Amino acid sequence: MMRRDHRFHAVAFEENLNLKEIAPHFPEAKLSAHDMRISMDPLGETFIFAFGAVVFHEVDLDRRDADLARLHRARPGLTTQVVREEYTVREDASVAHIGFADDGMLVVDRVTPGRTNVIALTVAQSAAMEYYERIVDSLFARTSTLVERLERHGTVAMRVRPLHRFIGEAVATRAGVLEVLHLLDKPDAAWEDPAMSDIYDDLRAEFDLSDRYSALESKLRSIQESLELVLDVVRDRRLVLLEATIVFLILFEIMLTLTRAFD
């Protein structure tokens, strides 16, 4: 009876990866539109995804570090603070149906190259989502600080440029989230094998990908709406200041005119 645990280790970066640009540094890899796949003898694979995640399947620590070092040489400037995630899938030829064991581990009857790709993609998405969750939580906290100041004092700082940069950061983050997570659509490989479709659906539910994506979208919308409100308040203050300045200049001109008339 064949029974084996397959371990997947994911590393997610903030930046996306241009696979064609880094491909010369991985001449042994098979390149597709969305990922690169590096097979090793006798076992083990490395997947590099365009949305900035790397997944190792049955790869020892030394080889993982070596591949990540190659990636940093191929793509200078990658973030050093990354998200790491691990997941184990059990292969058991005796199981009749794909599903989860009592310990929460996904159990499949066999692990094929196509199924490995689907599992690696889902683990990579989960790691990438966690990275964006941390970024969005930080943006949300900073936005809350601005809103609390507005609530306490009824006003905000007059400077607009930092606020513009903050809004740009929030918009860029939202675009990055959408670019990464549109891949939540079922991959083409899942349509070729009903079992792969079940694996993908089970793992997506296990990682709560849909709910986490909805939560991210909700937070990003809230951040954007709050920043727009704060920006409107700043613009109103600047407009009032401009109007007061104009009134002051008019009064000053009238005083000068009267002074000259009496002289």
C-alpha positions in Angstrom: 0.0 0.0 0.0 1.5 3.3 -1.1 1.3 6.1 1.5 3.5 9.2 1.4 3.3 12.8 2.7 4.1 15.6 0.2 5.4 18.8 1.8 5.0 22.2 0.1 6.9 25.3 1.3 5.8 28.7 -0.1 7.6 32.0 0.0 5.7 35.2 -1.0 7.3 38.5 -2.0 5.6 41.9 -2.4 6.9 42.4 -6.0 5.6 40.6 -9.1 8.1 38.6 -11.1 8.7 38.9 -14.9 9.3 35.3 -15.7 10.9 36.0 -19.1 13.5 38.2 -17.5 14.5 35.7 -14.8 14.3 32.7 -17.1 18.0 32.9 -18.2 19.0 32.4 -14.5 16.9 29.1 -14.5 17.9 27.4 -17.8 16.5 24.1 -16.6 13.0 25.4 -15.9 9.9 24.9 -18.0 8.3 28.2 -18.6 4.6 28.9 -19.1 2.5 32.0 -19.1 2.0 32.1 -15.3 4.8 30.1 -13.8 8.2 28.4 -14.1 8.6 24.8 -13.0 12.0 23.3 -12.1 12.1 19.5 -11.7 14.9 17.8 -9.7 16.2 14.3 -9.6 15.1 12.0 -8.1 12.3 14.0 -6.5 11.4 17.6 -5.8 10.1 20.6 -7.7 10.3 24.4 -7.5 7.5 26.6 -8.8 8.0 30.3 -9.4 4.8 32.2 -10.0 4.5 35.5 -11.8 2.6 37.1 -8.9 5.6 36.9 -6.7 5.5 33.6 -5.0 7.8 30.5 -4.9 6.7 27.1 -3.9 9.0 24.1 -3.2 7.6 20.6 -3.3 9.8 18.1 -1.5 12.9 20.3 -1.7 15.4 20.3 1.2 16.4 23.5 3.0 19.8 23.9 1.3 18.3 23.6 -2.2 15.5 26.0 -1.3 18.0 28.6 -0.1 20.1 28.1 -3.3 17.1 28.7 -5.5 16.0 31.8 -3.6 19.6 33.1 -3.8 19.4 32.6 -7.6 16.1 34.4 -7.7 17.5 37.4 -5.8 20.4 37.6 -8.3 17.9 37.4 -11.2 15.6 40.0 -9.6 17.6 42.5 -7.5 15.6 44.5 -5.0 13.2 41.8 -3.9 11.8 42.4 -0.4 13.7 40.7 2.3 10.7 40.5 4.6 8.6 37.7 3.1 5.7 35.4 4.1 6.5 31.7 4.5 3.8 29.1 4.5 3.9 25.3 4.7 1.3 22.7 3.8 1.4 18.9 3.7 -0.7 16.6 1.4 -1.0 12.9 2.0 -0.9 10.5 -0.9 -2.7 7.2 -0.1 -3.5 4.8 -2.9 -6.1 3.1 -0.7 -8.4 6.1 -0.4 -11.6 6.0 -2.5 -12.3 9.7 -2.4 -10.3 12.9 -2.1 -10.9 14.6 1.2 -9.6 15.7 4.5 -8.4 13.3 7.2 -9.3 13.7 10.9 -6.1 15.6 11.4 -7.1 18.2 8.8 -4.6 17.0 6.1 -5.8 16.7 2.6 -5.6 13.1 1.4 -5.5 12.1 -2.3 -5.2 8.8 -4.0 -2.2 9.9 -6.1 -0.1 13.0 -6.8 0.4 13.7 -10.5 2.3 16.6 -12.0 -0.9 18.4 -12.8 -2.2 17.9 -9.3 1.1 19.1 -7.9 0.8 22.3 -9.9 -2.7 22.9 -8.6 -1.7 22.4 -5.0 1.4 24.6 -5.4 -0.7 27.4 -7.0 -3.2 27.3 -4.2 -0.5 27.4 -1.4 1.2 30.2 -3.3 -2.0 32.2 -3.4 -2.6 31.7 0.3 1.0 33.0 1.1 0.6 35.9 -1.3 -2.7 36.8 0.3 -1.2 36.7 3.8 1.5 39.2 2.6 -1.2 41.6 1.3 -3.2 41.1 4.5 -0.3 42.4 6.5 0.1 45.4 4.2 -3.6 46.2 4.3 -3.8 45.9 8.0 -1.0 48.4 8.3 -2.8 50.8 5.9 -6.0 50.3 7.8 -4.3 51.2 11.1 -2.8 54.4 9.6 -6.1 55.4 8.2 -7.8 54.8 11.5 -5.3 57.2 13.1 -6.2 60.0 10.6 -9.9 59.4 11.2 -9.6 59.4 15.0 -7.7 62.7 14.8 -10.6 64.1 12.7 -13.1 62.8 15.2 -11.3 64.3 18.2 -10.2 67.6 16.8 -12.7 68.1 13.9 -9.8 68.8 11.6 -6.6 67.3 10.0 -3.2 68.6 9.1 -3.1 71.1 6.2 -0.4 69.2 4.2 -1.8 67.5 1.2 1.2 65.9 -0.4 1.7 63.2 2.3 -2.0 62.4 2.0 -1.7 62.1 -1.7 1.2 59.7 -1.3 -0.8 57.7 1.2 -3.8 57.5 -1.2 -1.4 56.4 -4.0 0.0 53.7 -1.8 -3.5 52.4 -1.0 -4.6 52.5 -4.7 -1.4 50.6 -5.7 -1.9 48.0 -3.0 -5.5 47.5 -4.2 -4.3 47.1 -7.8 -1.6 44.6 -6.6 -4.2 42.5 -4.7 -6.5 42.4 -7.7 -3.6 41.4 -10.0 -2.6 38.6 -7.7 -6.0 37.3 -6.7 -7.7 37.3 -10.0 -6.0 33.9 -10.2 -8.6 32.6 -7.8 -10.4 31.6 -10.9 -10.1 27.9 -11.4 -6.9 27.0 -13.3 -7.2 25.4 -16.7 -5.5 22.2 -15.4 -8.4 21.7 -13.0 -10.8 21.3 -15.9 -8.8 18.4 -17.3 -9.2 16.2 -14.3 -12.3 16.2 -12.1 -10.1 15.1 -9.2 -7.9 18.2 -9.7 -11.0 20.3 -9.5 -11.9 18.7 -6.2 -8.4 19.3 -4.9 -8.5 22.9 -5.9 -12.0 23.5 -4.3 -11.0 21.7 -1.1 -7.8 23.6 -0.7 -9.4 26.9 -1.5 -11.9 26.2 1.2 -9.2 25.0 3.6 -7.3 28.3 3.2 -10.5 30.4 3.2 -9.3 32.2 0.0 -12.6 33.6 -1.0 -13.5 35.0 2.4 -10.1 36.4 2.9 -10.2 38.0 -0.5 -13.6 39.6 0.3 -12.3 40.9 3.6 -9.3 42.5 1.8 -11.5 44.1 -0.8 -13.8 45.5 2.0 -10.9 46.9 4.0 -9.3 48.5 0.9 -12.7 50.1 -0.1 -13.0 51.4 3.5 -9.5 52.8 3.4 -10.1 54.5 0.1 -13.4 56.1 1.2 -11.9 57.3 4.5 -8.9 58.9 2.7 -11.1 60.6 0.2 -13.1 62.0 3.1 -10.0 63.2 4.9 -8.7 64.7 1.6 -12.0 66.6 1.2 -11.6 68.1 4.7 -8.1 69.2 3.9 -9.2 70.8 0.7 -12.1 72.6 2.5 -9.6 74.0 5.1 -7.3 75.2 2.3 -10.2 76.7 0.5 -11.3 78.6 3.7 -7.7 79.8 4.2 -7.5 81.0 0.6 -10.8 82.9 0.9 -9.7 84.4 4.2 -6.4 85.5 2.5 -8.3 87.1 -0.4 -10.6 89.0 2.1 -7.5 90.1 4.0 -5.8 91.4 0.8 -9.0 93.3 -0.2 -9.2 94.9 3.2 -5.5 95.8 3.1 -5.9 97.3 -0.3 -8.9 99.4 1.0 -6.8 100.6 3.9 -4.0 101.6 1.7 -6.4 103.5 -0.6 -8.0 105.3 2.4 -4.5 106.2 3.8 -3.5 107.7 0.5 -6.7 109.7 0.3 -6.3 111.2 3.7 -2.6 112.0 3.0 
